[in-house]
Amino acid sequence: MISLQYSRRAAYPSRSVPAAKKLAIRYVRGLKARGNITADIEWKDGKVVNFRLASPHPRPVTVRVNGAVETVLPHKSQ
């Protein structure tokens, strides 16, 4: 299972993403997150190597990726 976890401060891929490293598929596209955000996530060897967030109304979002916390601005989607 691949999902996003939420806390009051951050959204991040759940611990199930590293467990998914045994799957042939190494990415997910179109995962819906709170706040009308769409996430595309790509990983290799249990680590996120690329991610993209998009929203029709972009606003700063705090994410945790591979243990690092950062604030990013999603791309504007249609």
N, C-alpha and C positions, 0 to 999 in steps of 0.2 A: 504494500500500500504506500502511496505517495501522497502526502498532504502538507498543508501549511499549519503550523502551530502559532498561537497568538498569546501574547501576554499584554498587559496594559501598555507596554512600552515598545514591543517589537513583533514583527511577523518573521517567521523563519521556517525553512523546510524541516519537517519533523525528523526524528531519529530514524524513521523508517527509510529515508532516502539512502543512507549508507548501506542498510540491509538490502536495498534493491540493486546493489552492484552486481549481484549474480544474474540479474535479468539481462536479456539481449538488448533491450531498449535502454538507452542511456540519457533520455531527455523526456520532458513533458512540456506540452505547450497548451496554453489556454486555461490553466488552473485559475479558478476564480478565488479572489481573496476579499476580505472585508474592505469596505470603502470603494467598491466597484473597481477593483484593481485586478488586472489579468497578469499572471506570472508565467513566464517561460523559463524553465530551469534545465540545465545540462550538467551532468556529472560524470566523473571518471574515477575509478578506484575508490568509490565512496566519498569523494570530495566534489563539491560544486565547482565547476570550472567556468561557467558562464550563467548569467541570469539576466532577464529583462523584465521590467515591470512597466505596465501601460495602464493609463486611466483617462477617461474623457475629461476629468477635472483633476489634473495632477496637483499633488501637494506633497511635501516631504514625508517620507515613510522611513521608519527605523527598521532595519533588517539585520538579522544575524546570519552570516554565511561562513561556514567552516570555523565557527567559534568567534569570529570577529564581528563586532557590532558597528554598523555605520548607518548614516542617514543618506538616503538617495531620493532623487526626484524622478518619479515615473515619467516615461515618454507620454506624449499626448496621443490618445487613440481617438478614433472616430466614433 
